[in-house]
Amino acid sequence: MKRICLLLSLFVICSIVIANPIDGLLERIEKGTSKKIKTEIVSSSDGTDFFELDQDRDKIVIRGNNYVSIATGINWYFKYYANIHLSWNGMSAKLPAKLPEVKQKERHETKHQIRYYLNYCTFSYSMAFWDWERWQKEIDWMALHGINLALSITGTEAVWANVLDKLGYNKEEINKFIAGSGFLAWWQMNNIEGWGGPNTDQWYKQQIGLQKKILKRVKEYGIEPVYPGYAGMLPSNAKEKLGLNVSDPGFWGEFKRPAFLQPTDPRFSEIAGLYYSELEKLFGKAKYYAIDPFHEGGSVEGVNLEMAGKAIMDAMKKANPESTWVAQAWQTNPRPAMIDNLNKGDLLILDLFSDCRPMWGPKWSLWYREQGYGKHEWVYCMLLNFGGRTGLYGKMEHIINGYYDAQSHHSGQTLQGVGTTMEAIENNPVMYELLYELPWRNQRFDKYTWLKEYTKSRYSKSDSIIDEAWQILSNTVYAAPKESVQEGTTESVFAACPQLDITKVSCCSATHPFYNTDSVKLAADKMLSVADQYKGNNNFEYDLIDVVRQTIANKAYYLQKDVTKAFKENKKAEFKRLKDDFLTLILVQDSLLETRPEFMVGSWINQAKKIGRTEEEKKLYEWNARTQITVWGSRISAETGLNDYAYKEWSGILKDYYYARWNAFFNYLEAKMDGENPTEIDFYTISEKWTNERNLYPDKAQSDPVDRAKHLYYKYISNK
């Protein structure tokens, strides 16, 4: 009996080891798909990544040198043979009974070995409250898009809790240091302490379990996780508490930054070693570690940067001699003094903002570095989105040309691949499809030709009207000027804290469109003219709502200026009419967006509550979710730049939050026009009230998107 049990155990173990993760991926797309597609791993003779599409009788064959290459080939086949586009708004599909044949073998290969994914911020602005069900879809998406290197920071707060416990911090002190569920990214980047907490014991437990599931799946695919390495961070009271030699990096906005442990402190190696030891106990070793000391303006006064770089590298190499330091190129980081003397091959730099402020070499860039990154390897990255702010945006042609230009530049000798480092995902899917296809296309290509193929796969057929609409979009919202330093999408005035003259919503973007808004309206007209043909087409309905949403937001931009003009000219009747039109438009936008769960605040808030076990946890996570997308921090923070940084043009928050602010402001202006002296509005109080509310929001579509879009557009937007 023991022998039988042993044999059964070995069979189960072997089955787990040799299981093909691609089969699971295919079955999640549609049950039975793994029987229609045959996959083969074939070694690469020259070390390049490749995939091949082929046919074996009635089966499609996808070959590649590893599982990620095969998954990339599957996605290529689905898009360009079966006209099936898997995206964030839909990771499953109805396949034809007989898949289209591959009549001639097709091969794609790339000399660039890295396709990187994620930013610290993504883990808070998009992923803060994800469960395994949502993560599983994301990891499938990653594999399908060829991603083989991804930041993986889930659960690191539990590592730190263990480290601090061993350093003598009690539970209350630990909770004052580690940020809450909605703000962990900025704590990880050494910007803040404690905000959004304290976390419950259950939070740490569930995040550990979630990270272990994530790591198991990414490693099955062969995706390398990038763990957060030790960047010298310690609680800001480490000098008093532990008697350590630390520097004070200062403040990040209103928030006190954690301390930086000086590399000259004799305990640096010990504490770094403790961190890596606790990290390994929970999640194992990694080949890559993300380390970004002095991120975004942290003071380096009194720090020997060369010694700091060496101490950080030595600690990482002690944890794993084969590991690589991954650094974000952002503002003054990576500081040359810290990295110049590091060995070639030990550092991988993410050119975080290649789409706007590249450092790798182009002279037009504000962050231009004449020597690029010198001997160090780097990745061409697209940042694109900030704060998860809603809006159509991109630099389509520039992304294409920038990648090929980089290869011919002297910095191209150390270019290792491409990446996306957005602060939030689930927006502008066209830009991510474009970026991750670049390494697999050996020659520069035309965006119009590419777009025709994109729309054909996204909507399952070719359509000349749709092509015209997308050509317009590619020359307007997706054609931001190369030299523009605007951080992400043109912002919606709906989300602006009300005032007369509005130029921006957040600290770092703009409300003035850089494109012809009449052209975007024409694109909406064209999509609506054929919309009935695409009823039930998930991708089309998502895009339709997004394009009409942008058209409404654009109209609001000009309407708000008209309201201000009427006030300044003291035209009371005109002011009343125009402000009523503006308030109505907010409600129109809200009504449009309740047709898709991706544009509903209920999806965000309800997911936050869903992961809570107790009522106390649900309340805490909901507060984190509401606060992050509104005031972000305290009154000081809200009034000095972070307020509405992560605004969302979503159903629910439009009618209950943005409408309330604008209505109060217009009432205030009316009172002034009537000769009264009204009390100044405390907008923070209005905002704070909403963050503490517990009212329910739906997270399922409330109406047919095509019908609602047509009704609202032709009634309130179109001149027809």
FILUM-482949 format. One record per residue (C-alpha): residue number from 1; x, y, z. Coordinates in steps of 0.1 Angstrom, whole numbers, plus 5000, padded with zeros to 4 digits. Example, Ala and Ser with C-alpha at 12.3 -4.5 7.8 and 13.67 -1.06 7.14 Angstrom:
BEGIN
   n    u    v    w
   1 5123 4955 5078
   2 5137 4989 5071
//
This chain:
BEGIN
   n    u    v    w
   1 5000 5000 5000
   2 5028 5024 5009
   3 5045 5017 4975
   4 5012 5024 4957
   5 5008 5057 4976
   6 5044 5067 4968
   7 5038 5060 4931
   8 5006 5080 4931
   9 5024 5109 4949
  10 5052 5108 4923
  11 5026 5108 4895
  12 5009 5139 4909
  13 5042 5157 4914
  14 5054 5149 4879
  15 5020 5160 4865
  16 5024 5193 4882
  17 5059 5198 4870
  18 5053 5189 4833
  19 5018 5206 4831
  20 5017 5230 4802
  21 5005 5264 4814
  22 4995 5273 4779
  23 4967 5247 4781
  24 4952 5265 4811
  25 4955 5298 4793
  26 4937 5285 4763
  27 4909 5269 4784
  28 4903 5302 4802
  29 4899 5319 4768
  30 4872 5294 4759
  31 4867 5259 4771
  32 4880 5233 4746
  33 4905 5256 4729
  34 4935 5236 4740
  35 4923 5208 4718
  36 4923 5230 4687
  37 4958 5244 4691
  38 4991 5224 4694
  39 5020 5241 4711
  40 5057 5232 4707
  41 5088 5244 4726
  42 5118 5245 4702
  43 5152 5257 4713
  44 5165 5289 4697
  45 5198 5283 4679
  46 5211 5318 4683
  47 5194 5327 4716
  48 5168 5350 4702
  49 5131 5348 4713
  50 5108 5336 4685
  51 5074 5323 4677
  52 5061 5305 4647
  53 5026 5300 4634
  54 5020 5268 4614
  55 4994 5242 4605
  56 4993 5204 4612
  57 4962 5190 4595
  58 4932 5204 4614
  59 4952 5219 4642
  60 4969 5252 4645
  61 5005 5249 4656
  62 5023 5276 4677
  63 5060 5271 4683
  64 5083 5291 4704
  65 5115 5290 4724
  66 5096 5293 4757
  67 5060 5296 4771
  68 5059 5334 4769
  69 5070 5333 4732
  70 5043 5307 4725
  71 5017 5328 4743
  72 5028 5358 4722
  73 5023 5337 4691
  74 4988 5326 4702
  75 4979 5362 4707
  76 4993 5371 4672
  77 4973 5342 4657
  78 4941 5353 4674
  79 4945 5389 4663
  80 4957 5385 4627
  81 4941 5352 4617
  82 4910 5347 4638
  83 4901 5385 4643
  84 4899 5380 4680
  85 4913 5407 4703
  86 4918 5398 4740
  87 4920 5429 4761
  88 4914 5442 4797
  89 4878 5447 4789
  90 4875 5410 4778
  91 4899 5381 4783
  92 4876 5354 4770
  93 4862 5349 4735
  94 4838 5329 4714
  95 4860 5311 4689
  96 4848 5298 4655
  97 4841 5260 4654
  98 4870 5257 4629
  99 4899 5280 4634
 100 4913 5298 4603
 101 4942 5279 4588
 102 4977 5291 4587
 103 4984 5285 4550
 104 5021 5294 4551
 105 5044 5292 4581
 106 5050 5326 4597
 107 5079 5334 4620
 108 5086 5364 4642
 109 5118 5368 4663
 110 5134 5395 4684
 111 5169 5403 4694
 112 5156 5423 4724
 113 5153 5399 4753
 114 5132 5420 4777
 115 5095 5430 4776
 116 5090 5447 4810
 117 5057 5455 4828
 118 5044 5476 4857
 119 5052 5506 4878
 120 5050 5507 4916
 121 5020 5531 4912
 122 5001 5505 4891
 123 4998 5483 4922
 124 4979 5511 4940
 125 4961 5530 4913
 126 4948 5498 4896
 127 4956 5467 4916
 128 4952 5478 4952
 129 4922 5456 4959
 130 4926 5428 4933
 131 4919 5392 4943
 132 4933 5361 4926
 133 4905 5359 4900
 134 4915 5393 4887
 135 4953 5386 4890
 136 4949 5354 4870
 137 4934 5373 4841
 138 4962 5399 4842
 139 4990 5373 4842
 140 4974 5357 4811
 141 4973 5391 4795
 142 5010 5396 4803
 143 5019 5363 4787
 144 4999 5370 4756
 145 5017 5403 4752
 146 5051 5388 4755
 147 5059 5402 4789
 148 5088 5382 4805
 149 5099 5406 4833
 150 5074 5422 4857
 151 5075 5441 4889
 152 5061 5420 4917
 153 5056 5439 4950
 154 5024 5424 4964
 155 5028 5414 5000
 156 5061 5431 5006
 157 5045 5449 5035
 158 5045 5415 5053
 159 5083 5412 5047
 160 5087 5446 5063
 161 5065 5438 5092
 162 5088 5408 5100
 163 5120 5429 5095
 164 5108 5456 5119
 165 5096 5431 5144
 166 5132 5416 5145
 167 5146 5451 5148
 168 5125 5457 5180
 169 5095 5476 5167
 170 5062 5467 5183
 171 5030 5462 5163
 172 5017 5498 5168
 173 5050 5512 5156
 174 5050 5489 5126
 175 5015 5500 5116
 176 5025 5536 5119
 177 5053 5530 5093
 178 5036 5508 5067
 179 5010 5525 5045
 180 4974 5513 5040
 181 4959 5493 5011
 182 4954 5522 4987
 183 4988 5538 4992
 184 5014 5511 4995
 185 5031 5520 4962
 186 5044 5554 4976
 187 5055 5538 5008
 188 5074 5512 4987
 189 5090 5541 4968
 190 5102 5556 5001
 191 5079 5586 4998
 192 5054 5582 5027
 193 5048 5565 5061
 194 5016 5551 5075
 195 4990 5569 5054
 196 4959 5548 5049
 197 4966 5524 5077
 198 4968 5507 5100
 199 4966 5474 5082
 200 4949 5444 5099
 201 4966 5411 5106
 202 4943 5396 5080
 203 4956 5420 5054
 204 4991 5407 5057
 205 4980 5371 5057
 206 4959 5375 5026
 207 4986 5394 5007
 208 5011 5368 5014
 209 4988 5341 5001
 210 4980 5362 4970
 211 5016 5369 4962
 212 5024 5332 4964
 213 4997 5324 4939
 214 5009 5352 4916
 215 5045 5340 4918
 216 5036 5304 4911
 217 5017 5314 4879
 218 5043 5338 4865
 219 5070 5313 4871
 220 5050 5286 4853
 221 5050 5309 4823
 222 5086 5318 4827
 223 5080 5354 4835
 224 5107 5367 4858
 225 5094 5386 4889
 226 5112 5418 4900
 227 5111 5420 4938
 228 5116 5452 4957
 229 5152 5452 4969
 230 5167 5470 4998
 231 5171 5508 4991
 232 5183 5518 5026
 233 5147 5526 5038
 234 5139 5526 5075
 235 5113 5543 5097
 236 5120 5580 5101
 237 5126 5575 5138
 238 5154 5549 5132
 239 5180 5572 5146
 240 5162 5576 5179
 241 5148 5540 5181
 242 5179 5521 5169
 243 5208 5545 5172
 244 5216 5543 5135
 245 5234 5567 5113
 246 5206 5578 5089
 247 5200 5608 5067
 248 5167 5626 5064
 249 5154 5627 5028
 250 5129 5654 5038
 251 5093 5655 5027
 252 5073 5643 4997
 253 5046 5669 4996
 254 5032 5670 5031
 255 5044 5635 5039
 256 5075 5628 5059
 257 5098 5605 5040
 258 5113 5574 5057
 259 5149 5577 5068
 260 5178 5565 5046
 261 5203 5543 5063
 262 5238 5556 5055
 263 5261 5531 5038
 264 5288 5540 5063
 265 5267 5527 5092
 266 5283 5494 5103
 267 5248 5478 5104
 268 5239 5486 5068
 269 5249 5451 5056
 270 5232 5434 5086
 271 5199 5452 5081
 272 5199 5448 5043
 273 5207 5411 5049
 274 5178 5408 5073
 275 5155 5423 5047
 276 5166 5399 5020
 277 5164 5370 5044
 278 5128 5377 5053
 279 5119 5383 5017
 280 5134 5350 5007
 281 5116 5332 5036
 282 5082 5344 5023
 283 5087 5345 4985
 284 5121 5330 4976
 285 5150 5345 4957
 286 5147 5366 4926
 287 5170 5373 4897
 288 5159 5410 4896
 289 5154 5435 4924
 290 5138 5470 4919
 291 5157 5496 4940
 292 5151 5533 4938
 293 5166 5553 4967
 294 5158 5591 4968
 295 5129 5587 4945
 296 5112 5619 4932
 297 5131 5646 4949
 298 5144 5629 4980
 299 5173 5648 4995
 300 5208 5633 4992
 301 5225 5659 5015
 302 5253 5642 5034
 303 5251 5610 5014
 304 5281 5596 4996
 305 5263 5584 4965
 306 5291 5562 4952
 307 5293 5544 4985
 308 5255 5541 4987
 309 5254 5525 4952
 310 5281 5501 4961
 311 5265 5492 4995
 312 5231 5486 4979
 313 5247 5465 4951
 314 5268 5445 4975
 315 5238 5437 4997
 316 5218 5425 4967
 317 5246 5404 4954
 318 5251 5388 4988
 319 5214 5378 4987
 320 5218 5364 4951
 321 5251 5367 4933
 322 5233 5363 4900
 323 5208 5391 4905
 324 5204 5424 4886
 325 5195 5458 4901
 326 5165 5474 4882
 327 5163 5512 4885
 328 5137 5537 4873
 329 5150 5566 4853
 330 5129 5594 4867
 331 5138 5630 4873
 332 5174 5630 4887
 333 5174 5592 4892
 334 5195 5571 4886
 335 5221 5596 4899
 336 5253 5591 4879
 337 5275 5592 4910
 338 5256 5562 4923
 339 5258 5540 4892
 340 5288 5550 4872
 341 5312 5527 4890
 342 5288 5497 4891
 343 5298 5468 4869
 344 5283 5465 4834
 345 5255 5439 4834
 346 5246 5443 4871
 347 5222 5472 4864
 348 5191 5474 4842
 349 5176 5509 4838
 350 5140 5515 4829
 351 5138 5546 4807
 352 5106 5552 4825
 353 5092 5580 4803
 354 5105 5573 4768
 355 5073 5586 4753
 356 5078 5621 4768
 357 5111 5627 4786
 358 5135 5601 4775
 359 5170 5601 4790
 360 5186 5576 4766
 361 5198 5603 4741
 362 5174 5624 4721
 363 5184 5661 4724
 364 5149 5674 4723
 365 5141 5658 4757
 366 5141 5679 4789
 367 5158 5650 4806
 368 5184 5644 4779
 369 5216 5627 4790
 370 5243 5631 4765
 371 5259 5598 4772
 372 5226 5581 4778
 373 5232 5554 4804
 374 5268 5547 4793
 375 5277 5510 4797
 376 5245 5501 4815
 377 5216 5482 4799
 378 5183 5499 4796
 379 5146 5494 4784
 380 5125 5517 4762
 381 5094 5523 4782
 382 5060 5540 4777
 383 5045 5556 4808
 384 5013 5570 4791
 385 4989 5572 4821
 386 4992 5591 4854
 387 4970 5585 4884
 388 4945 5563 4864
 389 4930 5596 4850
 390 4904 5589 4824
 391 4909 5600 4789
 392 4920 5590 4754
 393 4957 5598 4750
 394 4989 5586 4734
 395 5018 5594 4711
 396 5013 5567 4686
 397 5037 5577 4658
 398 5063 5589 4683
 399 5062 5556 4701
 400 5069 5537 4669
 401 5097 5561 4656
 402 5113 5565 4690
 403 5118 5528 4693
 404 5135 5524 4659
 405 5155 5557 4664
 406 5168 5543 4697
 407 5182 5513 4680
 408 5202 5533 4656
 409 5214 5557 4683
 410 5247 5549 4702
 411 5225 5540 4732
 412 5210 5513 4711
 413 5240 5491 4718
 414 5228 5486 4753
 415 5190 5486 4746
 416 5175 5454 4759
 417 5138 5457 4750
 418 5106 5475 4757
 419 5083 5481 4787
 420 5052 5498 4799
 421 5055 5517 4832
 422 5021 5534 4834
 423 5007 5545 4867
 424 4975 5527 4860
 425 4961 5503 4834
 426 4927 5493 4819
 427 4927 5523 4796
 428 4938 5531 4760
 429 4943 5495 4750
 430 4955 5504 4715
 431 4987 5519 4729
 432 4997 5488 4747
 433 4990 5466 4717
 434 5013 5489 4697
 435 5041 5490 4722
 436 5043 5453 4728
 437 5043 5445 4691
 438 5074 5466 4685
 439 5101 5440 4693
 440 5085 5415 4670
 441 5085 5438 4640
 442 5120 5442 4626
 443 5112 5472 4604
 444 5097 5506 4610
 445 5060 5505 4600
 446 5031 5529 4592
 447 5006 5536 4619
 448 4977 5537 4595
 449 4984 5503 4581
 450 4988 5489 4616
 451 4955 5505 4627
 452 4935 5488 4600
 453 4947 5455 4612
 454 4941 5465 4648
 455 4905 5475 4643
 456 4898 5444 4622
 457 4910 5421 4650
 458 4894 5443 4677
 459 4859 5443 4662
 460 4862 5410 4643
 461 4859 5425 4608
 462 4870 5453 4585
 463 4849 5484 4583
 464 4858 5515 4562
 465 4837 5538 4585
 466 4855 5524 4616
 467 4889 5529 4598
 468 4880 5565 4592
 469 4871 5570 4628
 470 4903 5555 4640
 471 4924 5575 4615
 472 4909 5606 4630
 473 4917 5594 4666
 474 4952 5585 4656
 475 4957 5621 4643
 476 4941 5638 4674
 477 4940 5622 4708
 478 4967 5597 4699
 479 4990 5623 4683
 480 5002 5643 4713
 481 5032 5664 4702
 482 5065 5646 4707
 483 5080 5675 4728
 484 5049 5678 4750
 485 5056 5673 4787
 486 5020 5670 4796
 487 5017 5641 4820
 488 4990 5619 4805
 489 4956 5626 4791
 490 4941 5660 4786
 491 4920 5664 4818
 492 4883 5667 4822
 493 4870 5699 4837
 494 4842 5679 4854
 495 4868 5667 4878
 496 4885 5700 4885
 497 4881 5716 4919
 498 4857 5744 4908
 499 4870 5779 4900
 500 4865 5804 4873
 501 4896 5799 4853
 502 4907 5763 4849
 503 4939 5752 4832
 504 4944 5718 4849
 505 4928 5693 4873
 506 4959 5677 4888
 507 4993 5691 4894
 508 5009 5681 4862
 509 4986 5679 4831
 510 4963 5703 4813
 511 4926 5708 4804
 512 4933 5726 4772
 513 4930 5700 4743
 514 4961 5697 4721
 515 4939 5685 4693
 516 4909 5695 4672
 517 4879 5685 4693
 518 4856 5688 4664
 519 4875 5660 4648
 520 4871 5637 4678
 521 4834 5645 4676
 522 4834 5635 4640
 523 4850 5602 4650
 524 4822 5597 4675
 525 4797 5604 4648
 526 4812 5578 4626
 527 4813 5551 4653
 528 4777 5559 4662
 529 4766 5557 4626
 530 4775 5520 4625
 531 4770 5512 4661
 532 4738 5491 4656
 533 4759 5466 4636
 534 4781 5460 4666
 535 4756 5455 4693
 536 4769 5429 4717
 537 4805 5433 4704
 538 4823 5438 4737
 539 4853 5456 4724
 540 4833 5480 4702
 541 4809 5489 4729
 542 4838 5497 4753
 543 4855 5519 4727
 544 4823 5536 4717
 545 4815 5546 4753
 546 4851 5559 4757
 547 4850 5579 4725
 548 4816 5594 4733
 549 4828 5601 4769
 550 4858 5620 4755
 551 4835 5640 4732
 552 4812 5650 4761
 553 4843 5660 4782
 554 4856 5681 4753
 555 4823 5700 4751
 556 4824 5706 4788
 557 4858 5723 4785
 558 4844 5750 4763
 559 4811 5753 4781
 560 4828 5759 4814
 561 4847 5788 4798
 562 4814 5802 4786
 563 4799 5800 4821
 564 4829 5820 4834
 565 4826 5846 4807
 566 4789 5851 4815
 567 4798 5856 4852
 568 4826 5880 4845
 569 4803 5900 4822
 570 4775 5899 4848
 571 4750 5884 4824
 572 4727 5867 4849
 573 4702 5850 4826
 574 4730 5837 4804
 575 4750 5825 4834
 576 4720 5806 4848
 577 4713 5790 4814
 578 4749 5780 4808
 579 4756 5767 4843
 580 4724 5746 4841
 581 4737 5732 4808
 582 4770 5724 4824
 583 4754 5706 4854
 584 4732 5687 4830
 585 4762 5676 4810
 586 4778 5661 4842
 587 4746 5640 4846
 588 4747 5631 4809
 589 4782 5618 4813
 590 4773 5599 4844
 591 4743 5583 4826
 592 4765 5573 4796
 593 4792 5557 4818
 594 4768 5535 4838
 595 4766 5513 4807
 596 4800 5498 4812
 597 4815 5484 4845
 598 4849 5497 4836
 599 4836 5533 4839
 600 4816 5528 4872
 601 4829 5538 4906
 602 4810 5509 4920
 603 4835 5485 4904
 604 4864 5501 4923
 605 4847 5505 4956
 606 4829 5472 4957
 607 4861 5453 4948
 608 4878 5471 4978
 609 4850 5460 5001
 610 4849 5425 4986
 611 4884 5416 4999
 612 4876 5427 5035
 613 4866 5399 5059
 614 4851 5420 5086
 615 4830 5451 5086
 616 4860 5470 5100
 617 4882 5459 5071
 618 4855 5467 5045
 619 4852 5502 5059
 620 4889 5508 5059
 621 4894 5495 5024
 622 4865 5516 5011
 623 4879 5547 5027
 624 4913 5540 5011
 625 4895 5535 4977
 626 4875 5567 4980
 627 4903 5588 4994
 628 4928 5578 4967
 629 4907 5590 4938
 630 4897 5623 4954
 631 4917 5642 4981
 632 4945 5616 4982
 633 4960 5629 5014
 634 4950 5653 5042
 635 4939 5689 5038
 636 4975 5700 5035
 637 4981 5675 5007
 638 4949 5682 4989
 639 4956 5719 4989
 640 4992 5716 4977
 641 4989 5694 4947
 642 4976 5659 4952
 643 4939 5667 4953
 644 4922 5650 4923
 645 4955 5637 4910
 646 4939 5603 4906
 647 4905 5616 4895
 648 4882 5592 4877
 649 4855 5602 4852
 650 4833 5574 4863
 651 4796 5570 4868
 652 4786 5575 4904
 653 4813 5598 4914
 654 4803 5622 4886
 655 4767 5627 4900
 656 4775 5624 4937
 657 4808 5642 4940
 658 4818 5663 4910
 659 4782 5675 4905
 660 4780 5685 4942
 661 4811 5706 4940
 662 4802 5724 4908
 663 4766 5730 4920
 664 4779 5746 4953
 665 4803 5767 4933
 666 4776 5780 4909
 667 4753 5788 4938
 668 4781 5808 4953
 669 4787 5827 4921
 670 4749 5834 4917
 671 4748 5848 4952
 672 4777 5871 4943
 673 4759 5882 4912
 674 4729 5891 4933
 675 4750 5914 4954
 676 4754 5890 4984
 677 4786 5882 5002
 678 4785 5844 5005
 679 4808 5823 5027
 680 4838 5810 5008
 681 4833 5773 4999
 682 4855 5748 5018
 683 4859 5722 4991
 684 4880 5699 5012
 685 4851 5695 5036
 686 4828 5685 5007
 687 4854 5660 4995
 688 4862 5646 5030
 689 4825 5639 5035
 690 4823 5618 5004
 691 4854 5598 5014
 692 4837 5588 5047
 693 4804 5578 5032
 694 4792 5542 5028
 695 4765 5546 5002
 696 4762 5518 4977
 697 4771 5520 4940
 698 4762 5494 4913
 699 4790 5476 4894
 700 4770 5461 4866
 701 4759 5478 4834
 702 4726 5497 4840
 703 4716 5500 4803
 704 4725 5489 4768
 705 4756 5509 4758
 706 4748 5515 4722
 707 4712 5526 4728
 708 4722 5549 4757
 709 4751 5564 4738
 710 4730 5572 4707
 711 4702 5587 4728
 712 4724 5609 4749
 713 4747 5619 4720
 714 4720 5629 4696
 715 4700 5647 4723
 716 4728 5667 4740
 717 4759 5667 4718
 718 4752 5664 4681
 719 4738 5693 4661
 720 4718 5670 4640
//
